[in-house]
């Protein structure tokens, strides 16, 4: 899910729209390394192990310059509550005209009241993210885990959104992706909910070595 969200955020920024990525799982250098690997099409394992040759450097140098010039921002200390995230987003909106906010992932954010159970906490975060989107007039892309007891490689359902039915209720759109095998290069997906358009299935090609999603038809 992080790979797809990074692809989306980078493409939004390449269209000259400011995007901010808040990750509660990965540090900024890890995220930047993934984006650079994706853009330069240099396998991540090559970058991690330092086995770079002149061909790799010839790809990485211009990619680094392109990525560095994008209006793509990362929270080095991601806000864990809705009020803190709202303040950060407002600041980015004022300074850079923020268009997209990515939260990776929703269940790692905290409620303002520690006495709430997990379902109540996730519901509060879900409603808070919707409020941020509406008040600032931006798109909020919130990643979520699934609450699954069986085969995680089978098609997910809306009812499996983890810990709260509020996620399905609050979201304008719900996009789900899964692979029929862990090592599969073809990824299945579906728009499971869409208030302003159609729902339906689709497929993507996943270039695992560079964490890149592509249209299987080459478009």
Phi, psi and omega in degrees: 000325179295319181300315180294318179297321177295320176301315181296311182299319180294318179293325175297316179294324178294338175272014177067035174244129183293132180229142177236133183246119178249107181251129176260008181244326186235148178276162186302315180302325178294318179295316180296323179296320178296316181296318179295317177300317180298309185292319182275347184060041174252123183307138181301323182295329177293319179292320182294323183270353178077015181274062184261137175245187184297326179295317178298314181297325179295332177274321187287323184299307178294328178295317178301319179294319179295312183295320181296336181270354183284150173280059182242121188237149180234139177274110181292333176231080190302131177299137184255353177238159181297315179302319180292321179292321177300315180298318179295316181293321177299319179296317179292325177295317181292318185277323190233002181068047184311134178245328184226131174241124179250130178243118183234099359229170192300319185290349178270358175275159185251149172283160179286336178248120185290343182281351181287145174285175186297321180296318178295320181295315180295322177298318179296316179296317180300312179295323179295320178295322177296321178296320177300314180300316184286317184289325182265349180067041181236169173268130176247119178254109183250121177277146183221148171278164174252146177264089190238137181253344186244219185290115182283353178266004178266169184296125180282159179238158180303326182294349182266002174301128196289129164073359180195132173286349180295332180299313179295321183289317186283328186290138172285324179220145176233121179249129180239138176230150177200161177240140181287339172222151181298330182260013184290144175266344177259124182251132177272151178208163175205145169272103187276337177212139179204105184292335186242019181190201185273159170249163179160176184263159176205173176223154179225151171266129181250113176275090190300322184297330181242010177054049185236132175261137181223157172292125182298342179270002178079014182266000000 
